[in-house]
Amino acid sequence: MGRVVVDVMPKPEILDPQGKAVAGALPRLGFAQFTSVRQGKRFELEVEGEVTPEILAAAQDAAETVLSNPVIEDVVRVSAVGA
């Protein structure tokens, strides 16, 4: 069984209140080395058999049309990962 991972992030010009809240909490919890946070989405798509270039292309298409909102989000990665 193969797996494809799709990562989606808000476009840089879009406000990210969840990321801002996490960025504010990190220093209070002892993690002062991080200066900003952006929160995105991760999808894991499983397929029967190996991940082929055709499957990656279909995953890219699905990411751009179903898994993300192209007005406010960018698909930043579509990649195969080990089973």
N, CA, C and O atoms as a DFTB+ gen file, in Angstrom:
332 C
 N C O
     1  1       0.850      -1.167       0.000
     2  2       0.000       0.000       0.000
     3  2       0.901       1.238       0.000
     4  3       1.861       1.318       0.767
     5  1       0.585       2.187      -0.857
     6  2       1.347       3.425      -0.939
     7  2       0.614       4.567      -0.275
     8  3      -0.587       4.496      -0.013
     9  1       1.360       5.619      -0.009
    10  2       0.773       6.785       0.653
    11  2       1.321       8.057       0.020
    12  3       2.516       8.176      -0.254
    13  1       0.412       9.003      -0.204
    14  2       0.769      10.322      -0.712
    15  2       0.410      11.336       0.369
    16  3      -0.676      11.278       0.946
    17  1       1.317      12.258       0.640
    18  2       1.072      13.311       1.621
    19  2       0.924      14.632       0.876
    20  3       1.735      14.968       0.013
    21  1      -0.126      15.378       1.225
    22  2      -0.396      16.699       0.657
    23  2      -0.373      17.707       1.795
    24  3      -1.113      17.575       2.770
    25  1       0.484      18.719       1.663
    26  2       0.546      19.794       2.653
    27  2      -0.006      21.071       2.037
    28  3       0.374      21.457       0.931
    29  1      -0.906      21.721       2.765
    30  2      -1.565      22.953       2.316
    31  2      -1.338      24.013       3.391
    32  3      -1.500      23.750       4.582
    33  1      -0.962      25.209       2.953
    34  2      -0.724      26.316       3.885
    35  2      -1.505      27.543       3.443
    36  3      -1.777      27.717       2.255
    37  1      -1.868      28.402       4.403
    38  2      -2.504      29.657       4.013
    39  2      -1.526      30.496       3.189
    40  3      -0.320      30.478       3.435
    41  1      -2.053      31.221       2.223
    42  2      -1.201      32.128       1.453
    43  2      -0.571      33.134       2.410
    44  3      -1.166      33.463       3.437
    45  1       0.644      33.636       2.084
    46  2       1.341      34.543       3.016
    47  2       0.536      35.787       3.393
    48  3       0.673      36.292       4.508
    49  1      -0.294      36.284       2.490
    50  2      -1.043      37.507       2.782
    51  2      -2.314      37.267       3.596
    52  3      -2.990      38.224       3.976
    53  1      -2.647      36.011       3.868
    54  2      -3.849      35.666       4.630
    55  2      -3.508      35.608       6.116
    56  3      -2.520      34.987       6.507
    57  1      -4.327      36.255       6.939
    58  2      -4.128      36.203       8.386
    59  2      -4.278      34.769       8.885
    60  3      -5.082      34.004       8.353
    61  1      -3.513      34.410       9.894
    62  2      -3.532      33.064      10.457
    63  2      -3.711      33.170      11.976
    64  3      -2.732      33.097      12.719
    65  1      -4.957      33.341      12.443
    66  2      -5.159      33.529      13.884
    67  2      -4.726      32.328      14.718
    68  3      -4.254      32.508      15.840
    69  1      -4.873      31.111      14.203
    70  2      -4.437      29.937      14.966
    71  2      -2.921      29.939      15.119
    72  3      -2.398      29.677      16.202
    73  1      -2.222      30.235      14.033
    74  2      -0.766      30.313      14.105
    75  2      -0.317      31.411      15.051
    76  3       0.641      31.230      15.802
    77  1      -1.001      32.550      15.024
    78  2      -0.662      33.675      15.907
    79  2      -0.879      33.277      17.370
    80  3      -0.073      33.634      18.230
    81  1      -1.947      32.550      17.660
    82  2      -2.201      32.103      19.035
    83  2      -1.118      31.133      19.504
    84  3      -0.649      31.224      20.638
    85  1      -0.728      30.219      18.645
    86  2       0.335      29.275      19.008
    87  2       1.644      30.022      19.205
    88  3       2.382      29.734      20.147
    89  1       1.946      30.984      18.323
    90  2       3.181      31.771      18.448
    91  2       3.211      32.526      19.774
    92  3       4.277      32.677      20.371
    93  1       2.066      32.997      20.240
    94  2       2.004      33.684      21.524
    95  2       2.184      32.748      22.700
    96  3       2.730      33.146      23.729
    97  1       1.735      31.512      22.565
    98  2       1.814      30.554      23.670
    99  2       3.205      29.932      23.807
   100  3       3.618      29.594      24.917
   101  1       3.923      29.779      22.711
   102  2       5.218      29.090      22.771
   103  2       6.198      29.715      23.769
   104  3       6.774      28.985      24.576
   105  1       6.410      31.040      23.748
   106  2       7.356      31.600      24.722
   107  2       6.915      31.396      26.169
   108  3       7.750      31.183      27.049
   109  1       5.620      31.458      26.417
   110  2       5.121      31.243      27.778
   111  2       5.374      29.817      28.254
   112  3       5.417      29.552      29.456
   113  1       5.540      28.907      27.309
   114  2       5.780      27.503      27.656
   115  2       7.254      27.125      27.564
   116  3       7.606      25.947      27.640
   117  1       8.123      28.139      27.398
   118  2       9.560      27.872      27.402
   119  2      10.178      27.676      26.030
   120  3      11.324      27.235      25.937
   121  1       9.457      27.990      24.964
   122  2       9.983      27.820      23.609
   123  2      10.171      29.184      22.950
   124  3       9.507      29.494      21.961
   125  1      11.064      29.989      23.491
   126  2      11.245      31.360      23.027
   127  2      12.028      31.459      21.728
   128  3      12.095      32.545      21.151
   129  1      12.625      30.376      21.241
   130  2      13.440      30.426      20.040
   131  2      12.627      30.539      18.751
   132  3      13.198      30.786      17.689
   133  1      11.313      30.365      18.822
   134  2      10.474      30.432      17.621
   135  2       9.817      31.803      17.534
   136  3       9.196      32.265      18.492
   137  1       9.955      32.449      16.385
   138  2       9.468      33.824      16.261
   139  2       8.112      33.935      15.583
   140  3       7.424      34.939      15.764
   141  1       7.708      32.934      14.808
   142  2       6.382      32.969      14.194
   143  2       5.927      31.553      13.878
   144  3       6.731      30.624      13.803
   145  1       4.628      31.412      13.696
   146  2       4.022      30.106      13.401
   147  2       2.949      30.325      12.343
   148  3       2.191      31.293      12.413
   149  1       2.885      29.433      11.369
   150  2       1.784      29.369      10.411
   151  2       1.211      27.965      10.526
   152  3       1.955      26.985      10.500
   153  1      -0.091      27.864      10.652
   154  2      -0.725      26.556      10.767
   155  2      -1.363      26.196       9.442
   156  3      -2.065      27.007       8.839
   157  1      -1.117      24.979       8.991
   158  2      -1.679      24.509       7.733
   159  2      -2.429      23.207       7.911
   160  3      -2.834      22.841       9.015
   161  1      -2.603      22.512       6.788
   162  2      -3.325      21.232       6.793
   163  2      -2.449      20.176       6.139
   164  3      -1.665      20.477       5.239
   165  1      -2.588      18.929       6.600
   166  2      -1.880      17.792       6.020
   167  2      -2.906      16.709       5.720
   168  3      -3.726      16.358       6.568
   169  1      -2.847      16.189       4.505
   170  2      -3.713      15.093       4.090
   171  2      -2.839      13.896       3.759
   172  3      -1.789      14.048       3.135
   173  1      -3.259      12.713       4.169
   174  2      -2.574      11.476       3.799
   175  2      -3.538      10.640       2.978
   176  3      -4.599      10.241       3.459
   177  1      -3.160      10.380       1.743
   178  2      -3.983       9.624       0.807
   179  2      -3.354       8.262       0.587
   180  3      -2.207       8.181       0.148
   181  1      -4.076       7.188       0.880
   182  2      -3.549       5.847       0.672
   183  2      -4.054       5.290      -0.647
   184  3      -5.186       5.547      -1.057
   185  1      -3.190       4.517      -1.306
   186  2      -3.535       3.883      -2.572
   187  2      -3.124       2.417      -2.524
   188  3      -2.224       2.032      -1.777
   189  1      -3.787       1.622      -3.321
   190  2      -3.384       0.226      -3.464
   191  2      -2.124       0.186      -4.321
   192  3      -2.059       0.853      -5.354
   193  1      -1.139      -0.574      -3.912
   194  2       0.082      -0.708      -4.700
   195  2       1.020       0.480      -4.538
   196  3       0.936       1.247      -3.579
   197  1       1.912       0.603      -5.508
   198  2       2.942       1.644      -5.491
   199  2       2.381       3.004      -5.891
   200  3       1.378       3.093      -6.599
   201  1       3.041       4.052      -5.429
   202  2       2.689       5.406      -5.851
   203  2       3.429       5.680      -7.153
   204  3       4.659       5.730      -7.186
   205  1       2.674       5.854      -8.210
   206  2       3.241       6.086      -9.539
   207  2       3.186       7.579      -9.867
   208  3       2.514       8.339      -9.169
   209  1       3.881       8.004     -10.917
   210  2       3.761       9.404     -11.340
   211  2       2.318       9.802     -11.665
   212  3       1.927      10.948     -11.441
   213  1       1.530       8.864     -12.190
   214  2       0.131       9.148     -12.493
   215  2      -0.664       9.403     -11.211
   216  3      -1.513      10.293     -11.168
   217  1      -0.388       8.623     -10.179
   218  2      -1.070       8.817      -8.903
   219  2      -0.670      10.154      -8.282
   220  3      -1.512      10.860      -7.728
   221  1       0.622      10.502      -8.374
   222  2       1.058      11.805      -7.852
   223  2       0.388      12.947      -8.603
   224  3       0.011      13.951      -7.998
   225  1       0.239      12.801      -9.918
   226  2      -0.437      13.837     -10.708
   227  2      -1.905      13.956     -10.299
   228  3      -2.433      15.063     -10.196
   229  1      -2.563      12.819     -10.066
   230  2      -3.957      12.852      -9.621
   231  2      -4.068      13.480      -8.239
   232  3      -5.012      14.224      -7.970
   233  1      -3.113      13.189      -7.360
   234  2      -3.114      13.784      -6.021
   235  2      -2.915      15.294      -6.104
   236  3      -3.545      16.046      -5.360
   237  1      -2.043      15.739      -7.003
   238  2      -1.828      17.179      -7.192
   239  2      -3.119      17.841      -7.663
   240  3      -3.489      18.911      -7.180
   241  1      -3.801      17.196      -8.611
   242  2      -5.070      17.731      -9.119
   243  2      -6.118      17.790      -8.007
   244  3      -6.827      18.785      -7.859
   245  1      -6.205      16.701      -7.223
   246  2      -7.153      16.684      -6.098
   247  2      -6.802      17.758      -5.082
   248  3      -7.694      18.401      -4.527
   249  1      -5.527      17.958      -4.834
   250  2      -5.094      18.967      -3.869
   251  2      -5.509      20.361      -4.315
   252  3      -5.937      21.178      -3.501
   253  1      -5.381      20.629      -5.601
   254  2      -5.693      21.962      -6.120
   255  2      -7.188      22.215      -6.269
   256  3      -7.622      23.367      -6.250
   257  1      -7.996      21.139      -6.419
   258  2      -9.424      21.336      -6.669
   259  2     -10.328      20.984      -5.497
   260  3     -11.423      21.534      -5.381
   261  1      -9.891      20.077      -4.623
   262  2     -10.762      19.608      -3.541
   263  2     -10.166      19.859      -2.155
   264  3     -10.875      20.289      -1.245
   265  1      -8.878      19.595      -1.991
   266  2      -8.268      19.630      -0.663
   267  2      -7.872      21.030      -0.205
   268  3      -7.637      21.253       0.983
   269  1      -7.798      21.965      -1.134
   270  2      -7.411      23.331      -0.764
   271  2      -8.399      24.334      -1.340
   272  3      -9.134      24.038      -2.282
   273  1      -8.398      25.510      -0.762
   274  2      -9.172      26.625      -1.290
   275  2      -8.164      27.546      -1.978
   276  3      -7.437      28.272      -1.300
   277  1      -8.107      27.528      -3.326
   278  2      -7.057      28.270      -4.018
   279  2      -7.103      29.779      -3.822
   280  3      -6.136      30.469      -4.147
   281  1      -8.197      30.300      -3.302
   282  2      -8.278      31.735      -3.046
   283  2      -7.399      32.118      -1.856
   284  3      -6.772      33.177      -1.864
   285  1      -7.350      31.259      -0.829
   286  2      -6.623      31.610       0.392
   287  2      -5.508      30.637       0.757
   288  3      -4.786      30.881       1.724
   289  1      -5.342      29.534       0.010
   290  2      -4.354      28.523       0.376
   291  2      -3.477      28.153      -0.818
   292  3      -3.888      28.253      -1.974
   293  1      -2.253      27.724      -0.501
   294  2      -1.331      27.187      -1.478
   295  2      -1.075      25.717      -1.173
   296  3      -0.941      25.340      -0.009
   297  1      -1.007      24.894      -2.199
   298  2      -0.563      23.522      -2.055
   299  2       0.967      23.595      -2.071
   300  3       1.559      23.941      -3.094
   301  1       1.603      23.275      -0.952
   302  2       3.041      23.451      -0.866
   303  2       3.831      22.168      -1.124
   304  3       5.026      22.218      -1.416
   305  1       3.156      21.017      -1.016
   306  2       3.879      19.768      -1.284
   307  2       2.903      18.639      -1.531
   308  3       1.892      18.498      -0.843
   309  1       3.230      17.841      -2.530
   310  2       2.546      16.577      -2.799
   311  2       3.667      15.569      -3.009
   312  3       4.430      15.674      -3.969
   313  1       3.766      14.587      -2.106
   314  2       4.887      13.662      -2.203
   315  2       4.485      12.273      -1.732
   316  3       3.571      12.111      -0.924
   317  1       5.192      11.271      -2.258
   318  2       4.995       9.896      -1.836
   319  2       5.829       9.646      -0.590
   320  3       6.944      10.153      -0.470
   321  1       5.288       8.867       0.331
   322  2       6.035       8.485       1.528
   323  2       5.999       6.983       1.668
   324  3       5.112       6.329       1.118
   325  1       6.952       6.423       2.399
   326  2       7.018       4.987       2.602
   327  2       5.808       4.450       3.326
   328  3       5.213       5.127       4.164
   329  1       5.450       3.220       2.993
   330  2       4.270       2.594       3.595
   331  2       4.553       2.179       5.012
   332  3       3.677       1.634       5.682
